[in-house]
Amino acid sequence: MSMKPMDTDDLRDVTVRSASGAPVPLGLLGKPVYVTEPGVLRTEGSELVGYVYIDLNSGVDVESYTREGEDSLRRAEDNGGVQLAPGERVEWSGQPQLLAAGKRRLQWIAPLVLFVMLGLLYWQFRSLTEALIVLISVPFALVGSVWTLYLLHYPMSAPVWAGLLSTVGLAMQTGVVMVVYIDEAFQRRVREGRLRTREDIIEAHAEGTVRRLRPKIMTVSTMAVGLMPLLWADGAGAEIMKRVAAPMLGGLATSAFLTLEVLPVLYTLWRSHQLRRSIRDGVPLETVIGMVPSWARTSAPSMVPGPLAPATSMNSQVGSTP
């Protein structure tokens, strides 16, 4: 019951019934005193707890605010400005606690995922170099995601991490498809004996890149059209979806640039080095290339110009090379 100081006399006059039934004023039983006490007592872990709710301004990073708050509290304790009684402590809960738990899990999940991704890529291409070339797409995609988050002033949070992880998977997918197209054009020209100079390698990789250009643009455009309306959405859950879609849109742009510009260049440098090595050592290019994936040993009839007999003969020779 809340009371004002002027109600003290009225409170003294309030009567209660005694055991004999006679009314007794409260003024005869005690003296009213005004004190400040919590309206609700909360417990957590069998201990009394008091919450201080903090609303951050727009653009303030939760992790940075928590780190600065902990430093300020530590300095205040050292200077005597804040004195905690024995058994009292200050803990940060809510979103900072969730972010800390997520970072602890990512410390061992992220290396495990990268190792699994590298193993799957090596299983696909039968080449560690090609697997590493595809993995380069991950940081390039995240560059666009980070810039988008910076321009939109979105701090790191659980929805942002979900968008970043989706961007990583998207970059891996587009990188794999691009390398497959380039590798198919390269291996087909190797079987036909048409790779003798660096210009021949560039021509083969240009063929694979051009064949992938329209599907890549269609993929990026379709996903962008589906994600962009989420940036100006309004209503329940809109704030979460914005932070999921923003890093994905930025990653689409930089991932598209990578797969169309950077990956073919890296692939050309690698294959040119193999060609120079075969010329220097005086061995066939097939020997330097080594094992060829099963999907690159044969081509569909529509993709192979001219008769198929020479390609089939060369394919058996390449497949038998250790």
N, C-alpha and C positions, 0 to 999 in steps of 0.2 A: 504494500500500500504506500503510495507516494503522498507526502504531506509537505506543507509549507511551514516555516517557523512560526507564523502567526496562528497556526492551528494548535499550538501547544496547550493553551488553556482549555480549548474544546476537547482535546484528547484526555486531559485530566478529569473532565466531567463525565466521560463515558463510564457507564456502570456495568458491572458484571454481577451475576447472581452467585451468592455465597452458598456454602453447604446448607445453611439454615433457611435459604430462600430469600434473604434480605439483599437488596441491591447495594453494591459497594463501589464507589468511584475508583477509577484507575489511579487517581492522584494519591490515594491512601496506600496503594500497593507498590508503587515505584515511581521513578522519575523518568520521563521520556527523554531519549538522547538520539540525535541525528547522526548517523554514520553512513559511509559509502561502501556498499558491498556489491559483489557481482549479482546480477539478476538470475544467472543460470550457472551452475557448476558442471563442468565437463571433465570427463576422465578419459584417458587413453593409456592402455597398458597398465591399468590399475594405479595410475598416477593422475593427480590433478593437472589440468592443462588449461591454458588461456591462449586464445587465438588473436593475432593481429592481422587483419586483412589489408592487403596492399593492391591497389589498382595502378598499373603502370600506364604511362602516357604512350601515345601511339609512336611506334618506332623504337621503343626501348627494349633491348634484348634482355630476356629473363635471366639468362646465364650471367651476363655482365652485371646486371643489377644485383644478383645474389652474391657474386664475388665481391663487388664493392661494398655491399651491406655487411658481409662477414668481416671484411677488413676494417670497416668503420666501427663495428661492434667490438672487435678485438682491441683496437686502439682506445676505445672508451673504457674498456675493462682495465687496460693497463694504466690509464690516467686516473682511474677512480671515478669516472663519470657514471659508470654503470656498475653496481655492486649486486651480485647474485648471492642469495643465501645458500647455505649448504643444501645440496640436493636439487637445486634449481639449475636449469640449463636452457639454452636457446637453440631451437632446431628450425630448419626451413622445410616446409611441407608444401604439398600441392604440385604445381608444375615444375619447380626446381627439383623436387624429389624424383619426379618421373623422368626428367631429363638426365639426372645423375644415374638412375638405374638403367636407362637406355644406353648411356655411354659405356657403362660397365659391361653390358651385354655385347655391345658392338666391338669392344676390344678383343673379344675372342671369336665373335661371329664373322666380322669382316675378313680377317685373314683366312678363316675356313672357307668362306664363300669364294674369295679370290683363288684359293687353291683348287677348289672344285671347278670353278669356271675355266681355269687354265687346263685342268685335266680334260674337261669336255672338249675344249677347243683343240687340244692336241689329238684327242681321239677322232675329231672331225677331219683335221687337216693332215695328220701324221707328220707335222712339222712344228717344232717349238718356235721357230722364227715367225711363222704365220700366226700362231696363237698369240704371240706377244704383240704383233702388229694389230690384231683385233683388239687386244686389251688396251691399246693406246687410245681407243675411242672413248673410254670411260672418263679420263680427266678432261678431254676436250668437251664432252657433253656437259660435265659439271661446271665448266667455265661459264657457259651460258646460263646455267641455273643460278650460280652465285651472283652474276651480274643482275639477273632479273630480280632476285631477292633484295639486292642492294638498292636498285632503282625504285622498287615498290615499298621499301622500308619494312620488310617482313623479317622479324627476328626468328631465330631458330626455335622450332617447336616440334612436337610430335607429328602434326600434319605435314610440316616442311620436310622432315626426314622421310616420310612416306613418299612424297613427291620426288625426292632425290633418289631413293632406291628404285622407283619406277623409271626414272631417267636412265639409270645405269643399265637396267634390263633392256630398255629401248635402244640405247647406244650399242650394246652388244649384238642385238638382233640385226640392226642395219649394217654394222661392220662385218658380221659373218656373211650376209648376203652379198655385199659388195666384193669381198675377197673371193667368194665362190665364183662369181661371174668372171672376175679377172683371171682367176686360176684356171677356169675352164678354157678361156680363150688362149692362155699361155700354153697349157698342156696340149691343146689341139695343134697348135703351130709347132710344138716340139715334135709331135708324132709325124707331122708332115715335113719335117726338116726345113722349116722356113725361118728359123731363128739363127742368124749368123752375126748380127751386129746389135748395138744398143738401140738403134732406130727400129729394128724389128721388134724388140721387146716393148718399146714405147707404143708402137702401132698395135701390138696385141693387147696391151693394157688399156689403150684408148678404146679399142673395140668393146672390151668388157665393161668399161665405165659408161660408154654411151648406151649400151644395152640396159644398163641399170638406171640411167638418168630419169626416164619417165616414171618407172615404178617408184623410185625414191621421192620424186616431187609429188606424186599422187599420195604416197603414204604420209609425208609431212603435211601436205595441205589438208588431207582428211582429218588427221589428228588435231591440227591447229584449229580447224573450223569447229571441231567438237569440244575443244578445251577453252577457247577464247571467251565464249559466253559466260563461263564460270567466273571470270575476272570481274564482271560487273553484275553478278547475281546478287539478289537480295532475299532475305528471309531466313528461315531456320536452317542452320547448317552451312550458310553461305560463307561465313568467315573461315570455316575449316576447308571447304572445297577450294576457296581461292588460294590457300596456302599449299594445297596439293597440286593444283593446276599450274601455278606460276613457275616453279622450277622445271616442270615438264615442258612448258612452252619455250623457255630459254634453252633448255637442253636440246630440243628439236632443231633449233637454228644452228647451234654450233656443231651438233652431230651431223647435220646435213652437209655443212661445210667440210667436216673431216672426211666423211665417206666419199665425197665427190672430188676433193682436192688433195688432202693429205695422204690418205691411205694408198691411192694409186702411185703417188710419188715414192713413198716408203717401199712399196712393193717393187717398183721399177729399180730403185737403188739396190735392193737385195738381189733381184734376178740378174742385174748387170754385173754384180760382183761374182755371181756363179758363172756367168758367161766368160768373164775375164779369167777366172780360175780354170775353166775347162780349156781355154786357148793356151794359157800358160803351161799347164801340165800335159797338154796334148791328149786329153781324154774326151770322149763324147759328153755332150751336155747332159744326157740322160743319166750318166754315171754320177755327175756332180749333184744333180737334183735328188737322186735317191728314190725312196719309196714314194709312189704316187697314190693318192686316195682312190678308192674304187669308183667313186662318182666322177673322177676326172680322167679315168682311163678310156672311156668311150664317150662319144657324143651322139646326140640325136641326129638322124639323117638330115633334118632340116638345118642343122647348125654346121654341117661339114660340107664344104664345097668340093665338087669333083667326085671321082670314084672313091669308094670306101676301102678297096683292097689294100692300098699302100698304108692307110691309117691303121688297119687291123694288124698288118704285119709289124709296124713300128710299135703298136700297143703291146703285143706279146713280148717284144724285146725289152721295152721299158718295164713292164711288170715283173720280169724275171731278174732285173738288176737288183742286187742286194743294197 
